Every structure is written in C-alpha cells, then in structure tokens.
Amino acid sequence: MRSALRRPIASVTAAVLLAGCVSTQAGRIGVDDGRDACRAYVVQLDSTGDFYGEDILRGAAIGAGTGALAGGLLAAATGRRGSDILAGAAIGAVAGGVVGGTAGYITARQRQAQNQSALVQAVGGDLQNENRQLAATQLAFDQVVDCRVNAANGIRADVRAGRITQAQGMALMTYQRDMMRRDVALARTINEKIGTRGAEFDSAIETIAPGVKGQVQARRAVSVRPTTARVSAPIRIRPDAGAAQVGQLNRNESVSVTPAQGNFARVETSSGVVGYVPASSVGVRGLGSPEASVGGRGADGEFRQLAASNIARRDNFSESVQNADRLAQGQGFELASS
C-alpha cells in the first residue's frame, strides 16, 4: 500500500515543481541568426533568469509537498483507494501551495532555526545570495539596454553622415526596436518571477524586522515638481554616469524632476524624453543609498540594511524594465530623436 500511495503523491509533487518550466531559450530569445550584435548580453540576461525559475517555488513547494502528503494520507486513512487517494493529494497540494506561496519560506526557516539569532543568520544569508543574483540580473539587463540604445544612436549618426540611406536606417532601426521589445518581454518575465520570490522575502523581512519595507517605500515616494535645468547634461537611460544616452538636457530647459537613487534625478522633458541626470544639474538632492532609510545597530541593524538593499534592488530592476519599455515604445528607436 505504501508504494501505491507514494506514486500518486510523487506525481502531484512533480507536477507542482514542474509547473512553469515549459519554455526554452530559443522560445524566449529566438535563434541566433548572426545579425544581433547584442546577442551575448541577451543570452546572459536569459541565463540569470534561470535562478529565479529554479527557486521560485521554494515556499510553495514546501507547502505543496506537505499538503499533498497530508491530503493523500487522509484519503488513505478513511479507506479510499486509487484515484480517491490521488484526488486527496491534489487537494492537499493546492491548499498547501496557497499557504506556502508567501509564508512557506519563513515558516520553514523558523522550523529549522533553533533560536532567533539562527533565524536572522539563515534569512540574512539567503538575502545576500538573492542580492548577488539581483545584481547580476541588473547588470545583464543594463548591458542589453545600453547595447540597443547605443546601436540606435549609431544608426542615427550614420544616416546624418550619409554613410547609409534613410531607408537603410529605417530598416536597421526597426530591427533594433523589435529586438528591444523582445528583450523587455524577457526582462518582464524575469521581473515577475523576482516579484513572486520577493513576496516570500517580504514575509520573512516583516517577521524579523517589521517596518523595513515601509521605510524604503517612504524614501522613494517623493513628489514630482517642475523646474528648469541649471546646466546642460546628458540624459541617460538609468542613474549611472556610464549608461547609454537617450537625450540631452539643455540649460534653462523646463523639465519635471524627481530625486532618484544615488546622486541622480529622474527628469521628463516637454518632448517626452524620460531619463536621469546628475541631481545637481536640476537643483535637487539624490536619494542616496537605500540603507540610509533604515537604522539599528548590531546584527539587527545589519539585517535591516540587508533587507532594505534587497527591496531596493527589486524595485530598481522593475523600474529599469519600465524605463526600457517606454523607450522601446517611444522615441528611443526613431530616426529623429530628441
């Protein structure tokens, strides 16, 4: 009877774990035809997404595995057999998955930890690993976006210099725009997985260090205000002096401005160009680091800062995907660009 029970439970658990693992790299980013100069960066971005796909069900799998076992045992204990046992396991898996989706991770960590100090150390280690992966994903996506924007800028320069015709420029720009839209779709899929994992970490963070997420969000919730530029400055796709340029801010130009991370400000020009400039060029102060929004000393303070960094990294990646999407849909891949 044990073997008969084990098979349906294993089938349900496998089905839960394999859900969503149905795509291939070729399906996500297409087959390399030799034309895409940004291909290596796209492949790297796609490979970083594997991490979130493999671990995304960590909390749900904990709950679903337990739920499937309980449901199957309950059906067997009441004298049911065969398909009834399988049905009981499936019901348990669904119920367990709902609980495990956001609470399963911290619940499992609490069961493993012998005390609060061990819990903080374990979750802190997971956050450190997550932050390393988020940094790798952010870097890969930044490289993709920079490559696309620089390619678009190069096409415009070639058309202006007469090195290629207008028609050739249009064809090349259309190709880059299509590739950028595909890249954004890939990044959006990864971002959704990051968000699902993030919900698990948010539950853990709130359990161990209540209020951290609210502090980080309050820091970012700054108002947009109109101003005029103090000096000329390149408008970049992200708050990074080395990022690709998407426009030019002119002295005394009217813009809408919002303080951004680091020493940058997010601006939107009257022509609709959105990007980042040094905060001093528009007379505001940047937001600094996310850790600045939380306090505390010792292990608790270190954990709160680590948690704040994790939340900020997730938010930053989501924002970068939105910015890239806006660029792909707007002026970023037109021959005439501000």
Secondary structure, 3 states (H helix, E strand, C coil): CHHHHHHHHHHHHHHHHHCCCCCCHHHHHCCCCCCCCCHHHHHHHHHHHHHHHHHCCHHHHHHHHHHHHHHHHHHHHCCCCCHHHHHHHHHHHHHHHHHHHHHHHHHHHHHHCCCHHHHHHHHHHHHHHHHHHHHHHHHHHHHHHHHHHHHHHHHHHHHHHCCCCHHHHHHHHHHHHHHHHHHHHHHHHHHHHHHHHHHHHHHHHHHHCCCHHHHHHHHHCCCCEEEECCCCEEEECCCCCCCCEEEEECCCCEEEEEECCECEEEEEECCCCEEEEEHHHHCCCCCECHHHHCCCCHHHHHHHHHHHHHHHHHHHHHHHHHHHHHHHHCHHHCCCCC
